[in-house]
């Protein structure tokens, strides 16, 4: 009788087993929900952002070590103030790892999608980056980030990013007041929210200014021409190559060729061909150093196209520039929607001297006959004052703004 009482037929047993599993699952998810509620109560919220255990108050994301000099003054400012800063980087050899920090927590988070996966799930107060295209490409806004800010890593037009590059940031930190006008125009045209547009200065130029002053003058300095183009079909190396370098190589001057960093990735075959062509020319020097200041310091004149290095050279060295004009297709860029001439092209025409392709064969005579007039010098000064404001104070200004947004004061 006892045996019959304990016996459960297979159908009933299966049903009871399902009930027990369902009850256990229900209890598990109820417990999990209760745990999350307790976590919320314990950690709290600020400005609608969940302050969980992964919350970082101040975050910098650096997509490549070439942008270290943009972030370095900000990092140093947080370190000096004793305020904790999280520094995420996609460069294993980021210079941030060369220093021991007390208040800066640096971490390599991978490249590309690996980095974006982490960034898209961030819980943070303020996130600063040079990377454009937030909420446009793979990099998305996290609902647990209060404020996204883009700091310009150039003193030229802020509309030379790919379409919608800055549209979904909460703020853009400018190097000069002039950059705000076009960004406001785009906001009106597109009907998007107005961002904070704050002129803080240009941090990497602050770093370069200090560093270039520490480079000693050359003994027996040879007259030096720096060829430093942009990359792509309208860049002078890609478009003109031998037509420009052949006559330059015959001048007897030192010719420093500094290709755009992207050329090594996208135009490697072209560079290999040119290097092979001039391998026996001792006066042709190829510069692939991370920092451009050593070549800038050596150069007596620069030949370029539309590369932003023109402004580095002009603002830091105050020496003459020659440029080869190119027809750049602005359709993929924000500037196309403005239907106006870019500021950087307007001022280049004022402080630079255009070099025509027909002048390449007589390049030595062209450069020798070029005079650095008082008018050109005045235009260089005006461009510098316009595009590089708050010189020497960018790091402080950026840190002040970050702290103000999160804590309400400086």
N, C-alpha and C positions, 0 to 999 in steps of 0.2 A: 504493500500500500504506500509505504514511504517512497519507494522507488517510483511508482506511478505518479505520486504527487509532485516530485521534483522534475519529472520529465516534461519538456516543452517541445512541441512539434516544430519542425523547421520553419514553417511559415510564420508562426507566432514569434519565434526567436529572431528571425530576420527583421520583423517589424519592430520588436523591442530594441534590437541593436541600432536600427536607424533612428529611433527616438532618442536613445542615449547619445549617439553621435551628434544629432541635431542640438540636443540640450548642451552638450559640451562646447560645440561651436558657438552657440548663443552666449554662453557664459564667457568664452574667450574674448569675443568681440565686445561684450559689455564691459569686461574688465579693461580691455584696451582703450575703449572710449573714456572710461572713468580715469584711466591713467593720463590720457591726453588732457582731460579737463583739469586734473590736478596740476599738470605741467603748466597749463595756461595760467591758473590761479597763482602758482608759485612764481613763475617767471614774469608774468604780466605782459602788457603791451605798451608801446609808445608810438604815438602817431599812427596807430593801426598796424604797426609792424610787430610781428611775433618775436619777443625777446627770448628765444629758446637758447639752449646750450651752445649752439653753433653761431650765435649772433656775434658779428664783428662791427664795432662802432665805425671805424674808418678803414677803408680798403682801397688799395691801388692795384690796378691790373696793368701789367706791362707785357705787350704782345711780342716784343723783341728787344734784344739788348741795345739796339741802335737808339732806343728811346730812353735809355737810362739817364742821360743828361737832362732830359725834360723832368724826370721824377726826382732826381737826386737832391735838388734844393728843398723839395717838399719833405722827402724822407728825413733829411738832416734837420729840418725845422721841427718835425715831430720828435725826433731823438733828443734834440736840445731842450725841448719843453717837457720831456719826460712823459709824453702821451703815447699810449700804445697804438701802433699802426700795423695792419696786416698788409703784406706786400706779396701778391700773387704774380708769378711770372711764367711765360712760356719759353724762356731761354734757360737752358741748363747752366750756361756759362754767364748768366747775368752778373754784372759787376757788383750787384748788391751782396753777393755771397763772399766777396773779397774782404768785407768788413765785419767785425763783431759788433752787433748792436745790442743795446740793453732794452730798448722799447719797440724795436721793429722786428716783426715776425715774418721772415721771408720764406716762401715755399714755391717750389717748381710744381706746376699743375698740368704739365703736358702741353701739347700744341694743338691747334685747330679744334676739332670737335671734342677732343678729350678735355681741353680747357673750357670750352663753352658749356659742356655738360655740368661742370662744377659751378661755373659762374651763373648759369641759368637757375640754379637752385640756391643761390646765396641768401643768407639772412644777414642784412647789414644796414647800417645807417646811411653812410655816404660812400659811393663807389666812384673813383676817379680813373679815367682812362684816356688814351689817345686813339683808341680803336673806334672808327666810325661805324655806321650801319646798325646801330642798336635797334632791335625790333624789326629789322629789314631782312637780315640774313640769318645765320645760325644763332647769333648772339641775341638772346631775348631778355626782356625785363623780368626780373623776379618779383613776385608779389610781396616778398619779404625784404625788399630794399626800398628805403625811403627816398633816396635821391641819387640819380645818375648824373655825373658831370663829365663833360669832354673838355680836355685842355688842348688847345691848339699847339702843334709842334712845328709851327712855321709862322713867320711874321707876314706872309702874303695872304691873299684872299681866302676867306673861310668857306667860299663856295666852290672850291676846286676839288671837293670830295665827290664820289659817285652819288647819283641821285638819292635824295632823302637821307644822306649820311648823318646829318645832325638833328633831324626832325624830332626824334623821340627822346632826346635828353631833357633833363630838367634844367640844366644850365650848360652854358658854353663859356669857357674862360679864354678871354681874348688877349692878344699881345698889344693891340691898339684899338682905340675907339672906333676908327673908321670901319672895322670889320662888322660892327653891329648893324649898320644901315642895310646891307644886303640880306642879312639873316632876318631882320624884321620884315623886309619886303617879301621874302619867301613865306614867312608865317602868314602874312596877310593873303597872299596869292593862294596858299594851300588850305587856309582855314584851320590851321593847327594851333595848339596852345602856345602861348608866349612863354619863352624860356627866360631864365635869368641870364643876362648877358653882362658879364663882369670883366672889366679890363684889369688884368693882373700883371701884365708884362710877359716876357718870353724867358722862361727858366733856363732853357739850354743855351741861349745866347749869353745869359749871365755867367754860366759856367765857362763857356768858350772865351769870353772876354778876360776872365781871370787867368785861365790856362794859357791863352796865347801871349799874354803879357809876360809870362814866366819863361817862354821859349827864348833862349839867347839868340842874338843876331849872328848870322853866318859870317865867318871870316872869308875874305876873298869871294864875296857873293857874286855869282854869275847872273846875268840878266835872265829872268825866268818867266816863261809863259805857262799859265795853268789852263789846260783844256778840261773843262768839267761840265759835261752835258747831262741832260736828262736821258731817259731811255725810250725806246719805241721808234716807230717809223719816222717821226719828225725830229728825233734827237740827232745831233750833228754827227755823232760817230756812226750811227746806223745809216743816216741819209747821205753823208758826205765822205766819211772815212778817209781813204787814201788821198782824196782830192784836197783835203785840208792838211793832213799829217805829212804828206810828202814834201810840200814846200816848207812847212815848219821844221821838218827834220834837217833841211839844208841851210837853215839860218845860222847854225852854230850855237844858238842859244840853248839853254836847258829847257826842255819841254816836258812838263809833268802832265801826264794824262790820268785823270781820275774819273773812271766810269761811274755811272750811277750804280748803287748797290744792287738794284734789280737787274741790271744788265748781266751780272754774273749768273743769274738764274734763267733769265729769258733770252739772252743774246750771247750765250757762251761761245757759240761757233764763230760769231762775228769777232768777238774779242780775241779768240785763239788765232784767227786769221791775221788780225792786225798785229798782234804780238809777234807772230812768226815773221811777218814782213819787216819789222823794225828791230829784230833781235840783235842785229849787229850795229845798230845806231846807239852809241854810248850816251848821246844827249837826250834820248827818249826814255823817260822814267815812268813806269806804271805804278800808280798808287791805289792800293786796295785796303789801306788802313781803316779801322773803324771810325776814327776821328779825322776830320778833314783839316784841323787847325794847323797841322805841320806844313801841308802844302799851301794853305792860305797864307801862312807867314812868309813862305819863300817866294811867293809869286809877286811879280811887278805889274802884271796885267792878267786878266782872266778873259778867256773866250768861252762862251756858253751859248745856250739857246733860251729855254724858258725854265730852266732848273731853279729850284729854290735856293741852291747854293750861292746864286748871284747875290742874294740879300745877306747871307752870312759874310761873304767877302766884302761887300760894300759897307756893311755896318761895322764890321770888326777891323777892317784894314784901310778903309777909305782910299781905295786905289781904283784906277780906271777899269771899266768893263767893256768888252766888245761882245755883241750877240748876233747870232744868225737867226733871223725871224723864220718862223714856221707856221703853217696853217694847221692849227690844232682843232680837231673836231671836239667841240664841247658838248655834244649831244648826250653823252653818258653822265655829265656832271651837273651839279646844281646850278652852276653859273649859266648854263644854256637857257634856263627858264627866265633869267633876268633880262636877256636880250640887250646887253650893254657891254662896253669894253671893261675888262678887268682892271682893277687898280694897279696890279703888278705890271701890266703891260704899259699902262699910261706913264708910270714913273720910270720904267726902264727906258722908254723913249727919251726921257728927259735927262737921266744921269748916265745912260749908256750910249755907245756908238754902234750903229748897225753895221754889220760886216756882210757884204754881198758875196755870193759865190764867185762872181767874176773877179773879185779881188784876191782870191786864194793864191793864185800864181805869184802875185807880187806882195805876199803877206808881210815880208820883212820891211819893205818900203812903206806899206800901209801903217804898220805899227810904229815905225820910226817917225813918221810924219804926224802921228796922232799926238795932240797936245791935251794935257789935263788942265782944262780951263778953270777959271774961278767959278764960272757959271755951273759947270758940271759938279764941282765940289759942293756948291751951295745946294744943288738938287739932291745930292747924296745925303747931305745933312738933313734936309727937309724930309726925305723919305724915311730916314732913321728915326727922327722925332715922331713921325706919324705912326710907324708900324712897330716900334720898340719902345713902349712907354714903361714907366716905373722901373727903369734900368737898375739892376742889382737887387730888386725887392720882390721878384716873382714868387720865390719859395715862401716867403713870409706872407705875402698877400693870399696865396692859394691856401695855406694852412689856416689863416684867419677865416677865410670864407668857409672852409669845411667845418671848422669848429662852430662858427656862427650858425650854420644851417642845422647842426645837430644839437648843440647846447644853447643856442640863442644868444651867445655872446662870444667875445674874443678873449 
